[in-house]
């Protein structure tokens, strides 16, 4: 049985296709923009193309993410909490703590030894400490999202960012620029501001190592370093992080087909 998972996120839609042996056959990603439905479809089509498959060859598709109930080609839906926990342990089997920094919210998840979700906390009331905040900072500073990490790590004198709010960060950063502060130091300050918000969530659930960072921000080396610094804990992170939710949804789809998936310890 071949299955698919689709993560219809606020910033990007991701898709992953797995076979019954839990091998990833293909992945796809598309910016969400104003239409989460079309983004989910584009990501799914990209994953199909990468796998060399046709849609009729997919047995079950499970959707997750903020737009999961709008993914009409999915047979089932699952929470982001459950999917990111599974996706993180799929890549890093010893994971006990998961941090997912999405476009609109941030989640901290404590995973039990058997792979079930033991506790979680979310920051979804505003964009503080989320990917949207980092996007706002990048826009003001004139840098691409994919270069934020490397620039941040060059910082010699990080600037304290007083407000981690995406609405007010623009004026604060512009003020610092007018005072002659370096872009690298401002980026490091932005990463530290987000890390501070993340730390509150993580400590609230009683985090344990190993810890894994998921979501699009997991590819940002500067963000990873800032979280590690704040928590005093090594973070698993890498280019697979953005697909953790989609992979987790696909694993749940496998379970629904009767191919029960045990999390590796």
Secondary structure, DSSP 8 states (H G I E B T S, - for coil): --EEEEEE-SSEEEEEEE-TT--EEEEEEEE-TT-HHHHHHHHHHHHHHHHT--GGG--EEEEESTTGGG-TT-SEE--HHHHHHHHHHHHSTT--EEEEE-SS-EEEEEE-TTSSEEEEEEE-SSSTTSHHHHHHHHHHHT--HHHHHHHHTT-SS----S---TTTHHHHHHHHHHTT--HHHHHHHHHHHHHHHHHHHHHHTT--SSEEEESGGGG-HHHHHHHHHHHTS-EE--TTGGGHHHHHHHHHHHHHTT-------
